[in-house]
Amino acid sequence: MSLLLGLGLGFGLLLIYASFWARTAKVAAPRVRKKRVRKLLDEAGHPRIPVTGVFTGVLVCASSAFLVVLVLTAAIPLALCFAVFAGMLPVVALRWQAGKRREVLRSIWPDAVDHLRSAVRSGMSLPEGLIQLGITGPEPLRAPFEEFAKDYRAGQTLRVALERLKQRLADPVGDRIVAALLITREVGGSDLGRLLSTLAEFLRENARTRSELEARQSWTVNAAKLAVAAPWIVVLLLCLQQEAAEAYRGATGMFVLGAGLLVSLVCYRLMLRIGALPQEVRVLA
């Protein structure tokens, strides 16, 4: 009884102390998290998927992995570890898709700029050349430029239409191209063809250099994935036998699995950080 009275007194004093400080709504972190997920979805090429869909996918993958491993091994600690790994799959898949999409766009942007330069040199205006990309441009870029044509023909100004185009592209190279076109349009320079020619040459050289570096980096990424996956696959196969699974059901087994999970995640992040190339940041987004 004395212990309960002491705890009640301490809790009451804590509430009195907290009442002297203004309450601040902590909404910044969820908003930042949702903004990052939204940006990842756009860069992966899924602008119509809501942010809640990603969180739902994480929950479904984690729950499914937990139930499957629990049925196979009857070891709750091991099932929790695999639930953590499975919960990361949707985010990993989105990042992989974003990287592949960025790689594809990086390889076709020079051709798109050449199309635009040819249209401008043939006498078309800049908006007409951009609209033409939605018809004769590279296939992966036609849909965003078709939407640009709809915006511009609906009466939007060129700046507003280009800003919406930049949001649909969700690509660092696209951000730089849109920014260059806006600056050229506002300044009123007459060397738009020379600008586009220089830009296409720069994009080709950048894509060539980065593809060579990514080819050399791939072995580091693959080694990191193999180093993380191999021990856990071995543990799962061992735990299919009840004698081995019994060892991971107690406190010692939970500690071993928890330590292994922490070491795997930390080492995986370190290896990726060591072998990572500088990512193209959308500073103009």
Residue, then its C-alpha position, 0 to 999 in steps of 0.5 A: m500500500s505504501l508503494l502505491l501511495g508513493l507512486g501516486l504521489g510521484f505521478g501527481l507531482l510529475l503532472i503538476y510539473a508538466s502543467f507549467w509547460a506549454r504543450t506543443a503538437k508534435v506533427a512535424a515528424p509524421r509529416v516529414r515521413k509522409k513527405r519522404v514516402r510520397k517523394l519515393l513513390d513519385e520517383a519510383g513511378h507510382p504517383r497514383i498510389p497513396v502513402t497509406g498504401v506503402f504502410t499497408g504493404v509494410l504491415v501485410c508483409a510483416s504480418s505474413a512473414f510472422l505467421v509463416v515463420l511461426v507456423l514453420t518453427a513455432a519460435i516467436p523470436l525468430a518470427l519477429c526477426f523475419a517480420v522485421f526483414a519482411g516489413m522492409l521489403p516494400v520500401v526496398a522494392l520502391r527504392w529499387q524501382a526508383g533507381k531503375r527508373r532514374e537509370v532509364l531516364r538518365s539514358i534517354w534524357p540526351d535523346a529527349v534534349d536532342h528532340l527538343r533542340s531539333a524542334v526549336r531549330s526548325g522554327m517551333s517555339l519552346p512550348e510547341g517543342l515540349i508538346q512535341l516530345g509527348i508525341t515523338g519523344p522517348e517512350p518513358l517520357r511521353a506521358p508526362f509531356e502529354e500532361f504538360a500539353k494538356d496543362y498548357r492548352a488549358g490556359q496555364t502559363l509556361r512556368v506553371a505548366l513546367e512546374r507541374l511537369k517537374q513534379r510528374l517527372a520526379d527526376p533530378v535531371g528533369d529538375r535541372i532541365v526545367a530550371a534551365l528552360l525557365i531561366t532561358r525563358e525569363v532572361g530571354g536569351s537567343d541561344l536556346g539551341r546552343l544551350l540544349s546542345t551543350l546540355a545534351e552533351f553533358l548529360r551523355e557524359n554524365a550518364r556514361t561515367r555514372s554507369e561505369l561507376e555503378a557497374r563497379q559498385s554492384w559487387t559491393v551491394n550484392a556482397a552486402k545482401l548475401a552477407v545479411a541473407a545467408p546466416w538468416i536462411v541457415v537459421l531458418l532451415l535449422c529451426l525447421q527441426q523442433e530441437a533447434a527451434e527450441a533453443y531460440r524460444g528462451a531468453t538466451g535465444m531471444f538475446v542471440l537473435g536480437a543481437g544478430l538482428l542488430v548486427s545484421l542491420v548495422c553491418y548492412r547499412l555500413m557496407l552500403r554506406i562505404g560502397a555507395l555512390p553520391q546520389e543525385v539530389r533533387v535540390l530544385a524540387 
